[in-house]
């Protein structure tokens, strides 16, 4: 083989090599271009996805806010609709009196009755009557609400534009809630008179607490306000009754002016008895429930107009308490319990104990008897 042939052969090989390299380089360049295109497409897709997710999140957030706003609107509407369906006016206080929250229990609280009375009276938490220096009279009505007579009493009070206090029996409140709403809406005070009107001097501490709590619960459910005043049935109380009332932050109220209207002695007798015992700070006991109260309703106009003509102002118990001296033990001796000398009535069937039961006599003065044999009258 000649040198020329070898040179020609080498040239051909070089040409083939270059051609082969070019063949391989060209696909690599095409691959790189395709990769760039794919990456750009991926970025665009990701941006689109992120944009879509952001829009979706904003939509969900707006929907959640709208739903929350709508829920509040519905709740308020239901409340208003419920109020409109009531047959009585809206439950609001029309008087200028400020309704206080339930006071806290007095602590420490003594174990003996006479000590409890002294401590409670020193803080105006136990009353037979109000300020003896002010011409105020508080009308109080027990044992209601009554579907027939309570509305008549309210009509008389409204006619003379005066307010009173109603000590309601819990089970009656549960049965006739609309009457209690009317009492409260007219600006009267609603008090606790136990659930079933038992003699609390004969109950255990647990039963006393149940009687009071059940009644306060149903009153609060009915008018939206928990009572702050408590009157034990028949005016009977002992250390256990006062202790439970104190634990619940209640002010215990008895009376010093009453006519025994539950005996239906006649309109004139009721009127004369009330007027004869009336005076500054008098707490008058009458009844709107528990039986036929037509004589009480008929006597009310004369009682009201006569006392008004004598210069007396009718107030609720809340107003009467507001007008008491802040330190009655130092400023007004009359706030203390009148005639605390006990009169014992032992019986052969009951062994006297050291825990007395107090109940007002017909004139309102308390008398002491052994536990289980309280000196009391029996009202319906």
Buried (B, 14 or more C-beta within 10 A) or exposed (E): EEEEEEEEEEEEEEEEEEEEEEEEEEEEEEEEEEEEEEEEEEEEEEEEEEEEEEEEEEEEEEEEEEEEEEEEEEEEEEEEEEEEEEEBEEBEBEBEBEEEEBBEBBEEBBEEBBEBBBBBBBBBBBBBBBBBEBBBBBBBBBBBBBEBBBBBBBEBBBEEEBBBBBBBBBBBBBEBBBBBBBBBBBBBBBBBBBBEBBBBBBBEEEBBBBBBBBBBBBBBEBBEBBBBBBBBBBBBBBBBBBBBBBBBBBBBBBBBBBBBBBBBBBBEBBBBBBBEBBBBBBBBBBBBBBBBBEBBBBBBEBBBEBBBEEEBEBBBBBBBBBBBEEEBBEEBEBBBBEEEEEEEBEEEEEEBEEBBBBBBBEEBBBBBBBBBBBBBBEBE
